[in-house]
Amino acid sequence: MSQESKTSLGLSPFFSTEQVLLLSDFRAGLEEASHHTDAGAGAEPRGMRSTETPPHRAGKGAYPSVSDSTPTENSIKRFLAKKQKENRPIPQWIRMKTGNKIRYNSKRRHWRRTKLGL
């Protein structure tokens, strides 16, 4: 391929003939792809498909069959018992042992202000 034809294609004269042919084939493929659409006449542009949220992004309960099963009564009781045990002031012996560095239970939960999320 001559120098003039390389420069007319907008390429540097340092490209080899094989590289020029590959680039021209690639560019032709890009132009073909830009004119070709699979969807037909009523298709929306690629970036503006639909305003609906796809089911896999909808969050909990998007697929009812896959959602979490209802927790059993015993597991709820166990959960509540654990939270009840956690919700207490720190023992005095811990205050003595730590030299009063730990003064109160920072994870204490008030029944009205913070709910458990059940």
C-alpha atoms as an extended CHARMM CRD file, in Angstrom:
* protein
*
       118  EXT
         1         1  MET       CA              0.0000000000        0.0000000000        0.0000000000  PROA      1               0.0000000000
         2         2  SER       CA              1.3920000000        3.3940000000       -0.9380000000  PROA      2               0.0000000000
         3         3  GLN       CA              2.1120000000        6.3280000000        1.3500000000  PROA      3               0.0000000000
         4         4  GLU       CA             -0.6550000000        8.4340000000       -0.2670000000  PROA      4               0.0000000000
         5         5  SER       CA             -3.3480000000        5.8250000000        0.3100000000  PROA      5               0.0000000000
         6         6  LYS       CA             -2.2730000000        5.4430000000        3.9560000000  PROA      6               0.0000000000
         7         7  THR       CA             -2.4900000000        9.1570000000        4.5810000000  PROA      7               0.0000000000
         8         8  SER       CA             -5.8070000000        9.4100000000        2.7220000000  PROA      8               0.0000000000
         9         9  LEU       CA             -7.2320000000        6.8570000000        5.1860000000  PROA      9               0.0000000000
        10        10  GLY       CA             -6.0380000000        9.0840000000        8.0070000000  PROA      10              0.0000000000
        11        11  LEU       CA             -3.2910000000        6.6870000000        9.1300000000  PROA      11              0.0000000000
        12        12  SER       CA              0.3230000000        7.2180000000        9.9490000000  PROA      12              0.0000000000
        13        13  PRO       CA              2.7500000000        6.1540000000        7.1890000000  PROA      13              0.0000000000
        14        14  PHE       CA              4.4870000000        3.9650000000        9.7980000000  PROA      14              0.0000000000
        15        15  PHE       CA              1.7090000000        1.3350000000        9.8150000000  PROA      15              0.0000000000
        16        16  SER       CA              2.4210000000       -1.8330000000        7.8800000000  PROA      16              0.0000000000
        17        17  THR       CA              0.1320000000       -2.9130000000        5.0330000000  PROA      17              0.0000000000
        18        18  GLU       CA             -1.3610000000       -5.6920000000        7.1760000000  PROA      18              0.0000000000
        19        19  GLN       CA             -2.1530000000       -3.2520000000        9.9780000000  PROA      19              0.0000000000
        20        20  VAL       CA             -3.7940000000       -0.8330000000        7.5450000000  PROA      20              0.0000000000
        21        21  LEU       CA             -5.9770000000       -3.6050000000        6.1120000000  PROA      21              0.0000000000
        22        22  LEU       CA             -6.9700000000       -4.7850000000        9.5800000000  PROA      22              0.0000000000
        23        23  LEU       CA             -7.8730000000       -1.2580000000       10.6440000000  PROA      23              0.0000000000
        24        24  SER       CA             -9.9290000000       -0.6150000000        7.5200000000  PROA      24              0.0000000000
        25        25  ASP       CA            -11.8060000000       -3.9220000000        8.0370000000  PROA      25              0.0000000000
        26        26  PHE       CA            -12.3830000000       -2.9960000000       11.6770000000  PROA      26              0.0000000000
        27        27  ARG       CA            -13.7100000000        0.4520000000       10.7570000000  PROA      27              0.0000000000
        28        28  ALA       CA            -16.0200000000       -1.0510000000        8.1300000000  PROA      28              0.0000000000
        29        29  GLY       CA            -17.3620000000       -3.4640000000       10.7410000000  PROA      29              0.0000000000
        30        30  LEU       CA            -18.0110000000       -0.6080000000       13.1570000000  PROA      30              0.0000000000
        31        31  GLU       CA            -19.9180000000        1.3690000000       10.5500000000  PROA      31              0.0000000000
        32        32  GLU       CA            -21.9830000000       -1.7080000000        9.6780000000  PROA      32              0.0000000000
        33        33  ALA       CA            -22.7830000000       -2.3480000000       13.3280000000  PROA      33              0.0000000000
        34        34  SER       CA            -23.8380000000        1.2520000000       13.9080000000  PROA      34              0.0000000000
        35        35  HSD       CA            -26.4250000000        1.0240000000       11.1080000000  PROA      35              0.0000000000
        36        36  HSD       CA            -27.7040000000       -2.3970000000       12.1300000000  PROA      36              0.0000000000
        37        37  THR       CA            -30.3590000000       -2.9090000000       14.8400000000  PROA      37              0.0000000000
        38        38  ASP       CA            -31.9100000000       -6.1950000000       15.9010000000  PROA      38              0.0000000000
        39        39  ALA       CA            -35.0190000000       -4.7770000000       17.5470000000  PROA      39              0.0000000000
        40        40  GLY       CA            -36.7040000000       -3.2690000000       14.5200000000  PROA      40              0.0000000000
        41        41  ALA       CA            -38.5680000000       -0.0340000000       13.9170000000  PROA      41              0.0000000000
        42        42  GLY       CA            -40.0630000000        0.5980000000       17.3670000000  PROA      42              0.0000000000
        43        43  ALA       CA            -36.8580000000        0.1310000000       19.3170000000  PROA      43              0.0000000000
        44        44  GLU       CA            -35.7590000000        2.6430000000       21.9060000000  PROA      44              0.0000000000
        45        45  PRO       CA            -32.2020000000        3.9880000000       21.9120000000  PROA      45              0.0000000000
        46        46  ARG       CA            -29.7200000000        1.8520000000       23.8230000000  PROA      46              0.0000000000
        47        47  GLY       CA            -29.3450000000        4.1200000000       26.8490000000  PROA      47              0.0000000000
        48        48  MET       CA            -33.0830000000        4.7270000000       27.3190000000  PROA      48              0.0000000000
        49        49  ARG       CA            -34.6510000000        1.2960000000       27.5740000000  PROA      49              0.0000000000
        50        50  SER       CA            -37.2820000000        1.1960000000       30.2810000000  PROA      50              0.0000000000
        51        51  THR       CA            -38.1020000000        2.9990000000       33.4860000000  PROA      51              0.0000000000
        52        52  GLU       CA            -39.1570000000       -0.2030000000       35.2490000000  PROA      52              0.0000000000
        53        53  THR       CA            -36.7500000000       -1.6520000000       37.7990000000  PROA      53              0.0000000000
        54        54  PRO       CA            -35.5720000000       -5.1080000000       36.7250000000  PROA      54              0.0000000000
        55        55  PRO       CA            -36.6820000000       -7.8640000000       39.1110000000  PROA      55              0.0000000000
        56        56  HSD       CA            -33.1520000000       -8.7810000000       40.2030000000  PROA      56              0.0000000000
        57        57  ARG       CA            -32.6620000000       -5.2070000000       41.4640000000  PROA      57              0.0000000000
        58        58  ALA       CA            -36.0910000000       -4.7060000000       42.9780000000  PROA      58              0.0000000000
        59        59  GLY       CA            -35.0010000000       -5.8070000000       46.4560000000  PROA      59              0.0000000000
        60        60  LYS       CA            -36.6320000000       -8.1460000000       48.8920000000  PROA      60              0.0000000000
        61        61  GLY       CA            -39.7050000000       -9.9620000000       47.6550000000  PROA      61              0.0000000000
        62        62  ALA       CA            -39.1060000000       -9.4590000000       43.9360000000  PROA      62              0.0000000000
        63        63  TYR       CA            -39.3570000000      -13.2140000000       43.4590000000  PROA      63              0.0000000000
        64        64  PRO       CA            -41.9640000000      -14.5530000000       45.8940000000  PROA      64              0.0000000000
        65        65  SER       CA            -40.8750000000      -18.1680000000       45.4430000000  PROA      65              0.0000000000
        66        66  VAL       CA            -37.2760000000      -17.3660000000       46.3660000000  PROA      66              0.0000000000
        67        67  SER       CA            -38.0370000000      -15.0700000000       49.3190000000  PROA      67              0.0000000000
        68        68  ASP       CA            -37.0930000000      -16.0370000000       52.8570000000  PROA      68              0.0000000000
        69        69  SER       CA            -39.3370000000      -18.5090000000       54.6000000000  PROA      69              0.0000000000
        70        70  THR       CA            -41.2730000000      -17.4360000000       57.6740000000  PROA      70              0.0000000000
        71        71  PRO       CA            -39.1880000000      -17.8960000000       60.8240000000  PROA      71              0.0000000000
        72        72  THR       CA            -40.4550000000      -20.5200000000       63.2390000000  PROA      72              0.0000000000
        73        73  GLU       CA            -41.9770000000      -19.5630000000       66.5680000000  PROA      73              0.0000000000
        74        74  ASN       CA            -39.0580000000      -21.0830000000       68.4790000000  PROA      74              0.0000000000
        75        75  SER       CA            -36.4680000000      -19.1530000000       66.4640000000  PROA      75              0.0000000000
        76        76  ILE       CA            -38.3180000000      -15.8930000000       67.1680000000  PROA      76              0.0000000000
        77        77  LYS       CA            -38.4440000000      -16.7030000000       70.8820000000  PROA      77              0.0000000000
        78        78  ARG       CA            -34.7350000000      -17.5480000000       70.8690000000  PROA      78              0.0000000000
        79        79  PHE       CA            -33.9320000000      -14.2750000000       69.0610000000  PROA      79              0.0000000000
        80        80  LEU       CA            -35.9890000000      -12.2220000000       71.5170000000  PROA      80              0.0000000000
        81        81  ALA       CA            -34.4430000000      -14.0070000000       74.5160000000  PROA      81              0.0000000000
        82        82  LYS       CA            -30.9430000000      -13.2290000000       73.2350000000  PROA      82              0.0000000000
        83        83  LYS       CA            -31.8000000000       -9.5530000000       72.7090000000  PROA      83              0.0000000000
        84        84  GLN       CA            -33.3160000000       -9.4270000000       76.1940000000  PROA      84              0.0000000000
        85        85  LYS       CA            -30.1000000000      -10.7980000000       77.7180000000  PROA      85              0.0000000000
        86        86  GLU       CA            -27.9180000000       -8.3740000000       75.7410000000  PROA      86              0.0000000000
        87        87  ASN       CA            -29.9690000000       -5.3810000000       76.8790000000  PROA      87              0.0000000000
        88        88  ARG       CA            -28.5770000000       -4.8580000000       80.3690000000  PROA      88              0.0000000000
        89        89  PRO       CA            -26.0870000000       -2.5820000000       82.1020000000  PROA      89              0.0000000000
        90        90  ILE       CA            -22.4880000000       -3.7380000000       82.4290000000  PROA      90              0.0000000000
        91        91  PRO       CA            -21.6740000000       -5.6490000000       85.6310000000  PROA      91              0.0000000000
        92        92  GLN       CA            -19.8940000000       -3.6890000000       88.3680000000  PROA      92              0.0000000000
        93        93  TRP       CA            -16.9600000000       -6.1250000000       88.4310000000  PROA      93              0.0000000000
        94        94  ILE       CA            -16.1410000000       -5.1380000000       84.8140000000  PROA      94              0.0000000000
        95        95  ARG       CA            -15.9980000000       -1.4780000000       85.8620000000  PROA      95              0.0000000000
        96        96  MET       CA            -13.6050000000       -2.4140000000       88.6630000000  PROA      96              0.0000000000
        97        97  LYS       CA            -11.4770000000       -4.6730000000       86.4550000000  PROA      97              0.0000000000
        98        98  THR       CA            -11.0750000000       -2.1000000000       83.6550000000  PROA      98              0.0000000000
        99        99  GLY       CA            -10.3470000000        0.7670000000       86.0300000000  PROA      99              0.0000000000
       100       100  ASN       CA            -13.5960000000        2.5300000000       85.1370000000  PROA      100             0.0000000000
       101       101  LYS       CA            -12.6030000000        2.8230000000       81.4360000000  PROA      101             0.0000000000
       102       102  ILE       CA            -15.8330000000        1.0480000000       80.4490000000  PROA      102             0.0000000000
       103       103  ARG       CA            -18.5490000000        3.0200000000       82.2030000000  PROA      103             0.0000000000
       104       104  TYR       CA            -21.7440000000        1.8980000000       80.5090000000  PROA      104             0.0000000000
       105       105  ASN       CA            -23.1100000000       -0.4490000000       77.8610000000  PROA      105             0.0000000000
       106       106  SER       CA            -22.9870000000        1.5850000000       74.6490000000  PROA      106             0.0000000000
       107       107  LYS       CA            -25.1070000000       -1.0520000000       72.8770000000  PROA      107             0.0000000000
       108       108  ARG       CA            -28.0440000000       -0.6620000000       75.2480000000  PROA      108             0.0000000000
       109       109  ARG       CA            -31.3850000000       -0.5670000000       73.4300000000  PROA      109             0.0000000000
       110       110  HSD       CA            -34.4660000000        1.3620000000       74.4860000000  PROA      110             0.0000000000
       111       111  TRP       CA            -37.7030000000       -0.4820000000       73.7470000000  PROA      111             0.0000000000
       112       112  ARG       CA            -39.3800000000        2.5340000000       72.2100000000  PROA      112             0.0000000000
       113       113  ARG       CA            -36.5080000000        4.2450000000       70.3750000000  PROA      113             0.0000000000
       114       114  THR       CA            -34.8700000000        1.2690000000       68.6520000000  PROA      114             0.0000000000
       115       115  LYS       CA            -36.8120000000       -1.6440000000       67.2290000000  PROA      115             0.0000000000
       116       116  LEU       CA            -35.4230000000       -5.1040000000       66.5770000000  PROA      116             0.0000000000
       117       117  GLY       CA            -36.5110000000       -5.3710000000       62.9600000000  PROA      117             0.0000000000
       118       118  LEU       CA            -38.7540000000       -8.4070000000       63.3070000000  PROA      118             0.0000000000
